[in-house]
Amino acid sequence: MFHPHPHLRRVTIGQAIFLSPITVTAMVIAIPSLQEFVLEDAYLGRKWDRRVGGEEIIQSVQHLDKDHPHRIRVATVVDCQARLERVEGGDRADI
C-alpha cells in the first residue's frame, strides 16, 4: 500500500520502463499536496518503446468529465519530458 507524505510537493521519475499511466494518475490523485509530478525519459514498455506522454496520462482519466477536479489536477500536475534523445530507434526511427 502507498502512504504519501503529507508535505510532498514534487516527484520526479526518470529513466523508468514499464511505467503505467494509470499508476501515475493514481499517485497524483492520492497525494493532495503534490504540485509537480515529472516523468523524465519514462517509457510505456522497454527502453525502445514509446515514451509516456501527456496523451497517455490524459487517456487514463478520459472517463471523467473535462471539468472533473481529478482530470484537471492530473492535466496540470504531470509533466512528461524527454531529456535524453535516442539516436537509433524510438525518437528518430528513420535514421
C-alpha positions as CSV (number, residue, x, y, z in Angstrom):
1,M,0.0,0.0,0.0
2,F,1.2,3.5,-0.8
3,H,1.3,6.0,2.0
4,P,2.1,9.5,0.7
5,H,4.0,12.0,2.8
6,P,1.6,14.9,3.7
7,H,4.1,17.6,2.6
8,L,5.4,16.0,-0.6
9,R,5.4,18.7,-3.3
10,R,7.4,17.2,-6.1
11,V,8.1,13.8,-7.5
12,T,10.5,13.1,-10.4
13,I,10.7,9.7,-12.0
14,G,13.5,9.3,-14.6
15,Q,14.7,6.5,-16.8
16,A,11.7,4.4,-15.9
17,I,10.5,1.5,-18.0
18,F,7.1,-0.3,-18.0
19,L,5.5,2.7,-16.4
20,S,1.7,2.6,-16.3
21,P,-0.1,5.9,-16.9
22,I,-2.8,4.6,-14.6
23,T,-0.3,4.3,-11.8
24,V,1.0,7.8,-12.3
25,T,-2.6,9.1,-12.3
26,A,-3.4,7.2,-9.0
27,M,-0.3,8.7,-7.3
28,V,-1.2,12.2,-8.4
29,I,-4.7,11.8,-7.1
30,A,-3.6,10.1,-3.8
31,I,-1.1,12.9,-2.9
32,P,-3.1,16.1,-2.4
33,S,0.0,18.2,-1.5
34,L,1.7,17.3,-4.8
35,Q,2.3,20.3,-7.1
36,E,4.5,18.7,-9.7
37,F,5.0,15.1,-11.0
38,V,7.8,15.0,-13.6
39,L,8.3,12.0,-15.8
40,E,11.7,12.2,-17.4
41,D,12.5,9.6,-20.1
42,A,9.8,7.3,-18.9
43,Y,8.6,4.5,-21.2
44,L,5.4,2.5,-21.5
45,G,7.4,-0.7,-22.1
46,R,11.0,-1.3,-22.9
47,K,13.5,1.5,-23.5
48,W,12.9,1.3,-27.2
49,D,9.1,1.6,-26.9
50,R,7.2,4.8,-26.8
51,R,7.7,7.3,-24.0
52,V,4.9,8.0,-21.6
53,G,3.4,11.2,-22.8
54,G,0.7,13.6,-21.8
55,E,-1.8,12.0,-24.1
56,E,-1.4,8.6,-22.3
57,I,-1.8,10.3,-18.9
58,I,-5.0,12.1,-20.0
59,Q,-6.4,8.9,-21.5
60,S,-6.2,7.3,-18.1
61,V,-8.7,9.9,-16.9
62,Q,-10.7,10.2,-20.1
63,H,-13.8,8.6,-18.4
64,L,-14.1,11.6,-16.2
65,D,-15.8,14.8,-17.3
66,K,-13.5,17.5,-18.6
67,D,-14.4,19.7,-15.6
68,H,-13.9,16.9,-13.0
69,P,-11.3,18.0,-10.4
70,H,-9.2,14.8,-10.7
71,R,-8.9,15.2,-14.5
72,I,-7.9,18.9,-14.1
73,R,-5.4,18.0,-11.4
74,V,-3.7,15.3,-13.4
75,A,-3.5,17.5,-16.5
76,T,-1.9,20.4,-14.6
77,V,0.4,18.4,-12.2
78,V,2.0,15.8,-14.6
79,D,4.9,17.0,-16.8
80,C,6.3,14.5,-19.3
81,Q,9.9,15.3,-20.5
82,A,12.4,13.8,-22.9
83,R,15.9,14.6,-21.5
84,L,17.9,12.1,-23.5
85,E,17.5,11.7,-27.2
86,R,17.5,8.1,-28.6
87,V,19.5,8.3,-31.8
88,E,18.6,4.8,-33.1
89,G,15.0,3.7,-32.9
90,G,12.5,5.3,-30.7
91,D,12.8,9.1,-31.1
92,R,14.4,9.0,-34.5
93,A,13.3,5.8,-36.1
94,D,14.1,7.0,-39.6
95,I,17.8,7.1,-39.0
